């Protein structure tokens, strides 16, 4: 690891310059990726368990949405401040704090009674993940260089894809297995031993790093963003199934007003260095590194396009994931009558295809750059169009075998998208902006997931207002969501024209 005057770095464990650096580096990478895996897993682990949670707790349609969305929304709102905490107080210390809170909150989720208690525990869990997750990319950014960093970024994208896909599989299997009579609660207990091991190993091996002149925290900005998003998200989740009562529109208008005030406030505060919730240099191009990456000579001048385009595309990907996967699991279990473990087979097929896509993308992105995620977006859109046709023809008679081909194509397409976006958007961000960049990138993902889940109240639950329908009603509701997801994939494909086109160009 080279010395960088912009970072104050102290080391715990072994010095990376010693012969044992490779072993220590592998452990560091394993620890932070374990933290990432837990955080990403719990964004989707409830998917296949939602019908069981509804049956056990009596949750309404809005309750089901918020069991899912509370985690993603708390995570999204806290991620940027979580990145600032790491920059200011040390990424190792902040990672361990977040991992500890996340692990304890996972235990609370398993012990919760009633939908309100589950929602509250999920929000705390998301807050812990918001403190932990930004430190992952930031730690990779300062602990590795050159090809080692590129490989670490590739693994980060792979874990991101795999964790999202494995979550529903694990949720379905554990819920169906009813381990120790815990039912759906066992899906949260998985985090406890993993989280404990992550904290212990992280305390021993993680490298401490911080920014010498880190930006100050902005709790009032975080509060305004949380308030604005809640004022928008709650009416969206409840309005569709209640035929849009009059109060939903002024509440959403109030939320938009709060966010407008936040944007104006941030523009004013941007004039004071380090005082804002976001980092303008990331969007202006001033955050780009002055060192070339392997195979990527520096351009004559930095361009702001890759980070902004990658951030926007990641938001759309999160939104479509939140919308599609929640509706798909309800379709399989309540529309087709599958058990949680049977529905998990569908997610397993998608997981295998997504892993394959991620591996192919890692090998191809250096040569083909943006063409890789663009091909993935088009393949996923084509797969969903085929899926829609199958549902139109077969309805509730559709089998797992019948949906296998579009599911495999969808997974392959999503795998081709996820890994390159991380590398193309973040590959040349300066160390001093690593915490902010990783916070923004992950915020885009989880804010998209939260809003995507909430949008099920607009496009899915109006057809099933009590979240208890079966058969044809649910199949029709799911079919109605697919054109929206397909359109979103095409929008994401268009955004990717702002990503690098050729090897060696930014």
N, C-alpha and C positions, 0 to 999 in steps of 0.2 A: 504494500500500500504506500503510495507516495504521499509526501507531506503537502498539505494545502493550507495556506495561511487564512483562508476564509473559514475554516473549521477548527475549533478547539477539540482535539481528540485525545482521550485517555483510553487506556486499554485494560480490560480485565482478562484474566486467563493468559494465554500464550501470546507472545509478540509475533505479529504476522511476518516479521522479517526472518524468523528462525526457521530451521528445516521443517518444523512441525506445522508450518503455516497452512499447508494444504489440508491437513486433517482438521485444524481449527476452522478453516474456511468452510469445509463441508458441514461441520457441526453448526456454525453460525447460520449457514444457508438452511439447514434442516430445521433449526429452531424457528426462524422467522417465517419459513414456508408453512410450518405446522400452525403457527398463529394465523396466517392467512387462510389456511385450509379450514380451520374452525370457523372463522368469521364468514367465509364464503359459504361453507356448508350450511350454516344456520340461516342464511338468507333463503334457502330452498328446501331445507329438511322437512318443513311443515307441509309441503305441497301434498304429498300422498297421504298425510295424516289428517288433513282438514276434515274430511267427512267423519272420521272417528272422533275428532275433537268436537265437532258439532253435535254428534249423537251423545257424547259423554257430558258436555257442559251446557248444552242447549243454546249454543251461540246462534245469533241471527246471521243474515247475509252480511250486514255491516260488521258484525263481530268477527266473522271469518276473515273479512278483508283486513281488519285492524290487527288480528293475531299475526298476520303476515306482514302488513305494512308498518306496524309500530316499530319493529326491528329495523327495517330498511330506512324508515324516515329518521329515527333517532341516529342511526349510523350516518346517514347522509348529512344531517344538520351538524353533527359533531366532528366530521372528518377533517375539515380545514383547521379548526381549532386544535384538533388532535395533532395535526402536522406541526402547528406552531408550538405546541407544548414540547414536542420532541426536539425541534430546532432550538428552543430556548433553554430547556431544563435537561436535555440529554435524551437521545433516542433509546438507549438501553433502558434507562430508568422508566421512561414513559411506556415503552413496550411491556415491561414487566408489570407495571401498574394496570394497564389495560387488560392484560392477560388474566391477572388475578380477579379483577372485577367481572370480566366475561365468564370466567369459570364459576364464580360464586352465583352469578345471575342465572347461569344454566341450571344449577341445582334448584334455585327458586322456581324456575319454569317447571321443572319436574314435579315440584311439590305444590304447585298452584291449584286452587279450587275456583271454578267459575271462570267465565270468559274474561271478566274485568281483571281478575288477578293474573291470568295468563298474559293479557295485553300489557299490563304494567310491568311484569317481569321481563317480557320481551323488549320493552322499551329500555329498561336498565341494561339488559344484555347488549342491545344495540349501542348504547352509550359506551360500554366497555370496549366493544369492538372498534368504535370510532377513535378511541385513544390508542388502541393497539395497532390497527391496520396501517395507518400512514407510515409507521416506523419501518414497515417491511421494505417497501421500495427505497425509502431513504437510507436504510442500513445497507441494502444491496448497492446503492449508488456510491456510498463512501467506502465500503469494504472491498469492492472489486473494481478492476479496471480492464479495459481492452476486451479480449475475447472471453475472459472469465465473466465480465459484467454482461456481455451479450448473452452468454449461456444462462446466466442467472435470470436475466429478463425473460428468456425463453421459458425457463422453468416456472417463473412467476405466472406467465400467461397460461401455461399448461395447468398449473394448480388452480388458477382462476376458472378455467373451463371445466376441469375435472370436478372440482369442489361443487360448482353449481349443478353439474349433472348428477354427481353421486348422491347429493343431498336427498332428492326424492326417492332414489333407489333404497338408500339406507332407511329413510323414514317409513317407506312401505313395508320393508322386510321386518323392521323392529316392531312396528305397530301390529302387523299380522302375527308375529311370533309371541307377542304378549309376554315378554321376558319378566319373570317374577311377578306376573299379574299386573305389571305397570302399564301395559297397553301403549298408547301414544306417548306417555311420559318418558319412556325409555329413550326416545330420540334425543332428549336433552341431557340425559345422564352420560352419554358417550363423551361429551366434552370434559367431564370432570377429570378422568385420569389423563387425558391428553393435555388438558390445561395445566394440571399439576406438574407433569413432566416438562412442559414448555417453560414454566416459571423456574423450575430448578435448574435445568440445563442453560436457560438464558442467563440466569444469575451467574453461572460459572463461566460461560464462554462468550457472551455477546460483547462486542466492541462498543465502547461509549463514544459518541460523537455529538457535537452541538455546533450551532452557528455562532460565531463570536459576537455578531451584532444582529441577533434575530429580531424579527418583527414582534411588536407587542401583541398580546392577545386582545381580542375584541368581543367580550362577552355580550355587549349590547347589540352588536351586529348579529351575533349568533342567535340571540333572543328574537330579534326582528325577523330573521329568516325562518326560525321555527314557527313563530306566530303566523307569518304570512302563508307558509306552506300548509299549516293545519287549517287555517281559514278557507283555503282552497280545497284541500283534500277531503275534509269531512263532508261538505255538501256533495262532492262528487261520489263519495262512497254511499251516502244515504239517499241522495236525491232520485236516482234512477228507479230504485225499487219502491219508492214512495210517490212516484208520479210528479216529482219536482215541486214540492210545496213552495210557497212564495218566499220563505226565508232563505232558501238555498242561494238565490241570486244576489241579494244584498250581502250575504256573508262572503261569497266568492269575490264580489266587488271590493269588499273591505280587505280581503287577503291580497288582491292585486294592488290595492293602494298601499298596503304595508310594504310589499316588495318594491314598489316604485320609490317609496321613501327610503328604503334600504339602499337601492341603487344610487339615488341622488346623494345620500349620505356618504356612500363609499367613494364616489367621485370626488367629493370635497376632501375626504380624509386621505385620498391618494396623494395629495400634495405633500403630506407629511410622511417621510420615508418610514416604512415598517409599521405604520399605524392601521393599515387596512386589513380587512378579512381576507382579501385575495392579493396576489402579487401581479401588478400590471406588466412587469417585465416579461412574464411568461407569455403574454399575448402580443407584446410589441417586438419580440425577437431578441431583446437584450439579455435574456437568460440563457441563450445558446452557448454551449461550451466552445472555447477556443482550441480544443484539442480534437483532432480527427478520430473517428472510430475506424476500426479495421475495414478497409474497402470503401471508406467514405471520406474522400478529401474534402476540405472545407470549401464552401462556395465563396464567391466574392463578397457577399453580404448576407446576413441572416434574414430569413423570412419567417413571419409569424404563422404561416398557414398550417404546418404539420401539427403543432400542439393544439391550436384552436379546432381544426378539423377533426383530429383524433378525439378530442374531448367531446365534441358534439356527436360524433358517431358512437362513442361509448355510451353517452346518455340514451341515445335511441335504442342501442342494443339492450341496455338495462330495462328500458320501458317495455320493449317487445317481449323480453324474457318474463317480466312480472305479469304481463297480461296473458301471454300464451300458456305458460306452465300451470298457472292456477286454474285456468279454464279447462286445460287438457286433462288434468287429474280428476276434476269433477265430471268431465265427459266420460272418462274411462270407468269411474266407480259408480256414478249415479246415472249415467246415460247408458253405458254398456253392461252395468252390473258386475264389474270385476271387483275382486278383493284387493286390499292394499298391496299384497305381495304380487298379485297378478299385474296390477297397474305398474308396479315397480319394474316389471320386465320391459315394458315400453320405455321407461327411463333408462334402463340398462342398455337397450339397443341404441338409444340416442347417445348415451355416454361413450360406448365403444366407438361409434362413428365420430363423435366429437374429439376423442383422444387421437384417432387416426388423422382427422383434419388438422389438429394442433401440431402433430409431428410433421405432416406434410408442409404446413405453413412455416414451421421453424426452418426447414431445409430450403424452402423456396423464396422466402421473403427477401433475403439478401440480393438475389438476382432480379426478382420481379417486383419488389416493393408493393405499391398500392394495388397492383393487379391481383394479388393473392386475396386480400379481404374483399375486393370487389367481386371476384369470382365466387367467393363464399356467400356473399349477400344475394347474388343472383340465383345460386343453387338453392339456397334456403327459400327464396321466394317461389321458385318453381316447385319445390317440394310441397309447400303449403297450398299452392294452387291445385296440385294433384290430390292432396289430402281433402280439400274442400269438395272436389268432384266425387271422391269415394264416399264421403258422408252423404252427399246429395243422392247418390245411387243406392247405397246400402243402409243408411240410417243406423238404427240400433242393431242391425244384423252384422255390422262391421266387426271382424275378428282381429286379434292381435296379429295374426299372419297377414291379413289383408292390409293393415296399416304399416307393416314393417318397412316396405320400400320407401314411402315418403318420410318415415321417421328416420331411417338411416341417412337419407339424402339431406334431411334437415340438420341432423347432428354433424355430418361432414361439413356442411356449409358454415355452421356456427363455429366449428373448430378452426376453419380457415380464416374466420374473421377475428376471433378473440386474441390470439397470440400476436399477430402482426401489429394490431392497434397499439399495444403497449410499447413495442419497440419503436415503431414509426413516430409515435407522439412524444415519447420520453427519452429517446436514445441520446440526445445531446443537450439535455437540460443541465445547467450548472449545479455543482454540489450545494451551493448556498441556497438554491431554490428547490432542492430535492424534496424537502418536507412539504412545501406548498404545492409543488407539482403533483406529488403522489396523493396529497389530500384532495386536490381538485379532481384528479382522474378517478379516484375511488368515489368521490362525492357524485360525479356524473353517473357512475354505475348504479349506486344504491338509491339515489334520488330517482333515477329512471325506474328501478324496480318498484319502489314505493308508489310512484304515480301510476305505473302500469297495473299494479294490483288494485289500486283505487279505481282505475278506469274500468275494471270489471263491473263496477256498479253502474256504469254507463252503457256498456255494450253487451254484457252477459246477464247480470242479475235482473234487469227489467223483464227478462223472459222467465226468471225463476226467483221471484222476490223473497221467498222464504228459505231459499237455499236447501230445500227439501224435496224438490221435484225429482222424478225418475223418468227414464226412457226417452221418448221422442222429444219432450220439452227441453231436456238438457242437450240432446243432440242438435236441436235447432238453435239453441243459444250458442253452442260452441261453433257451429257453422257460421253464425252471424259475426263472430269475432275474427275469423280467419282473413277476410278481406282487409280489415284494419291492420293486422300484423303484416300481411303481404305488402301493403302500401308503405308501411314503416320501413321494411327492408329495402324497398326501392329508393326511399328517401335517404337511407343510410348509404346505399351504393352511390348516389349522387354526391353526397358529402365527401366521399373518399377521393373525388377528383382533386381535392386540395392536398392530399397526401403525396409524398415523394413518388415520382413516376419511374425514375431511372436509378440504378445503382450509382452511388457516389454523389447524388444530388439531393439537396434539401429544399 
